[in-house]
Amino acid sequence: MRRILAKLSLLGIVFGAAAWAQAATPPPDAVEVPDLDFTPTAAFERDYDKYFYYHRANTEFATALADLRECDAYSRGISLRADGGPYGVLAGAATDAIFGAAQRRDIARRNFRVCMGFKEYRRYGLPRSIWTRIHSPEGPGETGEARRERLLRVQARIASGPQPRVGAIVE
Amino acid sequence: MTAKWLLCLVMSALAPATAAQSRQQFGSGDPIVVDPRSSYIFYRTNISGANIRFLREYEPGESPGPVKGGDPMSERDRWVQVRHGPRLTGGREGKTYLRAVRPGSYILYGNVAVGNNGAHVGVCLCMGTLRFDAPAGQIVDLGTILFPDVGASKRPWGVSVVPFDSTMVVPSRLAGLPRVAAEFRAAPKLDNIFGVEIDRHDAMPGVLAYDRDLPIDVRTGRPAAPAR
């Protein structure tokens, strides 16, 4: 990703270009979303910080999709690498595999949340069972990138959909 | 492992400043002579190890520099890294930094540093920040760049600028040298080129505001002009 961005910067189109917004926008009706209705319990609410989705009132599907793509772009290619200090390359690889990967995921999630927060989307908690349907794994023959785009479309449909009835998270 | 502990681990591995960088970044014992062909960025900070990165905007008609090996930092004439050391002053005159730069318009990119393992760490002000002119033959005084308390749980940890005012200490070594207070303008969103945490500069009266996530130039009432 960084290599692509670097090449784009050669063309002078990286900054302010909002390349993420230029991808095709599918018709919202073509995007299936799971039923988000559930009855809140204390157990569900304890996990809201892990399992949630975004919603903003009066937002079009195309706007939500562009916003989600932008925030996704801010969350990719996290650079942090934990190393082994004076203990060498192998220690560094082990440290990075254990701690670095977790830190990168954490930063990516945080960037996404910061970005969506600035865009004034609100978060709504879910039971894990529904969340996993929104974030379903790759289908047969589906690439990682295709899955990513599919999930963003699902999230955009939800973010621009009906006002959630339950699960509002107080920030 | 806490985020704070890991940050300390990475920061401790930061590569030492090169000789060339040291000559551009003034230490407590370096003579200060203002070259009329150069400009100088000066600021105070509230912590000891402050890494700050600036982006120089291309001048009209200027060609983008070469990008070697896919590393955006290879555009050496575009990115300016002020490292945690050397500092211009410490002690009673406060923690201050002075860095020679090519004259031009600069954008405060954030508190970003690179470790000797090549990884970048820190927080970019990618979702809204400030730009200013660094004129030739002048020291441009940014005021104070405040770092957040990383011990606090509140994140993100982006820096913020308090523009120069007459209550701020000016180091005695800058007395008699041409120095101007920075005139800040709104800068737009920037991509997270270095893969770090993201934040935005706080709104600044008369300078920077936000329409949701869109940085607004208060002087014009319009979105901040794209970066050049």
Interface residues (C-beta under 8 A of the other chain):
Chain A: M1 R2 R3 L5 A6 K7 S9 L10 L11 G12 V14 F15 G16 A73 Y74 R76 G77 I78 S79 L80 R81 A82 D83 G85 G92 F99 Q103 D106 I107 R110 N111 V114 C115 F118 K119 E120
Chain B: M1 A3 L6 L9 V10 S12 A13 Y58 P64 V67 G70 D71 P72 E75 G115 N117 G118 A119 H120 V121 C126 M127 R155 P156 P188 K189 L190 D191 N192 I193 F194 G195 V196 E197 I198 D199 R200 Y210 R212 D213 P226 A227
